[in-house]
Amino acid sequence: MTKVAVWCRHFGDNIIGIGDSIPWRVPSDLKKFGRIVAGQNMVVGRKTYETLPPKFDKEKIFVLSNQTEYETRHPQHQVVTNPKLFKDVTEDLYICGGAGIYNLFVGSGNKLMPDIIVDCVYQGDMQELDGQPADISEAVAVMQKQYRQIGTIYEEDNVTTAIYIKQGNFVEQQVLKHIINAIANI
Ligand SMILES: NC(=O)c1ccc[n+]([C@@H]2O[C@H](COP(=O)([O-])OP(=O)(O)OC[C@H]3O[C@@H](n4cnc5c(N)ncnc54)[C@H](OP(=O)(O)O)[C@@H]3O)[C@@H](O)[C@H]2O)c1
């Protein structure tokens, strides 16, 4: 099993969302995200799940929630109340936020840590929105210490994308190829 985290954070402050929205609109970045997760197993927090557009409904999604009775909107989507259960999953997992989930996986220092991080950084202005900022500084600090950047940095519409690999981890070449092709839109 390969674990991949994919995020788009704001340059400088590592904010990924405000309230239940992403405070910028970059359609090419959303399309790239769609290509990366297409046909994969996604892991999201319950709040992010509720903001996912219907086009993701066809994907297999694990929704982290403490609510045992939480009802997902599609039979392919499954509630997980204990993140430790992911240690036993054999299929690849794509960790897709929000902040609580990135900080949980990347900051965990245990077997849940992703093998690969797709680090998208938006350099433009943020919209002013109401709500709590979702900040992933904790996860970014771990990435900068315990991961190494590989290959090219891709740039499109004010977003730079780099791939990081956990130091000392073996990385499945097929997974890496899938991610590079999705980023470069090959
Ligand atoms: N820019 C990006 O790349 C990106 C990606 C994804 C999301 N976002 C943004 O991030 C924001 C949402 O992030 P968020 O951090 O507020 O919420 P979140 O991580 O999406 O969801 C938090 C919820 O996940 C559940 N949860 C968290 N840790 C858990 C654990 N250890 N065990 C069981 N359940 C757990 C809880 O659900 P219950 O309350 O049901 O118990 C918790 O309230 C939105 O603004 C969204 O747009 C941005």
Ligand as a Chemical Component Dictionary entry (heavy atoms), coordinates in Angstrom:
data_LIG
# 
_chem_comp.id                   LIG 
_chem_comp.type                 NON-POLYMER 
_chem_comp.pdbx_formal_charge   0 
_chem_comp.three_letter_code    LIG 
# 
loop_
_chem_comp_atom.comp_id 
_chem_comp_atom.atom_id 
_chem_comp_atom.alt_atom_id 
_chem_comp_atom.type_symbol 
_chem_comp_atom.charge 
_chem_comp_atom.model_Cartn_x 
_chem_comp_atom.model_Cartn_y 
_chem_comp_atom.model_Cartn_z 
_chem_comp_atom.pdbx_ordinal 
LIG N1  N1  N 0  -6.755  23.368 -0.274 1  
LIG C1  C1  C 0  -6.847  22.059 -0.101 2  
LIG O1  O1  O 0  -6.029  21.273 -0.604 3  
LIG C2  C2  C 0  -7.951  21.498 0.727  4  
LIG C3  C3  C 0  -8.194  20.110 0.762  5  
LIG C4  C4  C 0  -9.224  19.630 1.577  6  
LIG C5  C5  C 0  -9.983  20.520 2.345  7  
LIG N2  N2  N 1  -9.709  21.848 2.271  8  
LIG C6  C6  C 0  -10.453 22.814 3.108  9  
LIG O2  O2  O 0  -10.238 22.446 4.473  10 
LIG C7  C7  C 0  -11.359 22.866 5.245  11 
LIG C8  C8  C 0  -11.883 21.688 6.052  12 
LIG O3  O3  O 0  -10.822 21.217 6.909  13 
LIG P1  P1  P 0  -11.018 20.972 8.460  14 
LIG O4  O4  O 0  -9.675  20.692 9.043  15 
LIG O5  O5  O -1 -11.817 22.109 9.002  16 
LIG O6  O6  O 0  -11.976 19.697 8.511  17 
LIG P2  P2  P 0  -11.729 18.181 8.002  18 
LIG O7  O7  O 0  -10.346 17.729 8.344  19 
LIG O8  O8  O 0  -12.152 18.061 6.590  20 
LIG O9  O9  O 0  -12.826 17.414 8.860  21 
LIG C9  C9  C 0  -12.737 17.431 10.262 22 
LIG C10 C10 C 0  -13.616 16.330 10.778 23 
LIG O10 O10 O 0  -13.014 15.061 10.489 24 
LIG C11 C11 C 0  -13.327 14.155 11.542 25 
LIG N3  N3  N 0  -12.082 13.718 12.177 26 
LIG C12 C12 C 0  -10.917 14.411 12.300 27 
LIG N4  N4  N 0  -9.993  13.692 12.957 28 
LIG C13 C13 C 0  -10.586 12.509 13.266 29 
LIG C14 C14 C 0  -10.153 11.352 13.954 30 
LIG N5  N5  N 0  -8.914  11.248 14.480 31 
LIG N6  N6  N 0  -11.034 10.320 14.114 32 
LIG C15 C15 C 0  -12.295 10.393 13.593 33 
LIG N7  N7  N 0  -12.755 11.481 12.927 34 
LIG C16 C16 C 0  -11.910 12.519 12.771 35 
LIG C17 C17 C 0  -14.243 14.912 12.507 36 
LIG O11 O11 O 0  -15.576 14.689 12.011 37 
LIG P3  P3  P 0  -16.889 14.721 12.957 38 
LIG O12 O12 O 0  -17.069 16.158 13.330 39 
LIG O13 O13 O 0  -17.982 14.204 12.070 40 
LIG O14 O14 O 0  -16.596 13.831 14.116 41 
LIG C18 C18 C 0  -13.830 16.340 12.278 42 
LIG O15 O15 O 0  -14.799 17.298 12.648 43 
LIG C19 C19 C 0  -12.376 23.424 4.257  44 
LIG O16 O16 O 0  -12.181 24.827 4.181  45 
LIG C20 C20 C 0  -11.963 22.792 2.945  46 
LIG O17 O17 O 0  -12.349 23.587 1.837  47 
LIG C21 C21 C 0  -8.729  22.346 1.480  48 
# 
loop_
_chem_comp_bond.comp_id 
_chem_comp_bond.atom_id_1 
_chem_comp_bond.atom_id_2 
_chem_comp_bond.value_order 
_chem_comp_bond.pdbx_ordinal 
LIG N1  C1  SING 1  
LIG C1  O1  DOUB 2  
LIG C1  C2  SING 3  
LIG C2  C3  SING 4  
LIG C2  C21 DOUB 5  
LIG C3  C4  DOUB 6  
LIG C4  C5  SING 7  
LIG C5  N2  DOUB 8  
LIG N2  C6  SING 9  
LIG N2  C21 SING 10 
LIG C6  O2  SING 11 
LIG C6  C20 SING 12 
LIG O2  C7  SING 13 
LIG C7  C8  SING 14 
LIG C7  C19 SING 15 
LIG C8  O3  SING 16 
LIG O3  P1  SING 17 
LIG P1  O4  DOUB 18 
LIG P1  O5  SING 19 
LIG P1  O6  SING 20 
LIG O6  P2  SING 21 
LIG P2  O7  DOUB 22 
LIG P2  O8  SING 23 
LIG P2  O9  SING 24 
LIG O9  C9  SING 25 
LIG C9  C10 SING 26 
LIG C10 O10 SING 27 
LIG C10 C18 SING 28 
LIG O10 C11 SING 29 
LIG C11 N3  SING 30 
LIG C11 C17 SING 31 
LIG N3  C12 SING 32 
LIG N3  C16 SING 33 
LIG C12 N4  DOUB 34 
LIG N4  C13 SING 35 
LIG C13 C14 SING 36 
LIG C13 C16 DOUB 37 
LIG C14 N5  SING 38 
LIG C14 N6  DOUB 39 
LIG N6  C15 SING 40 
LIG C15 N7  DOUB 41 
LIG N7  C16 SING 42 
LIG C17 O11 SING 43 
LIG C17 C18 SING 44 
LIG O11 P3  SING 45 
LIG P3  O12 DOUB 46 
LIG P3  O13 SING 47 
LIG P3  O14 SING 48 
LIG C18 O15 SING 49 
LIG C19 O16 SING 50 
LIG C19 C20 SING 51 
LIG C20 O17 SING 52 
# 
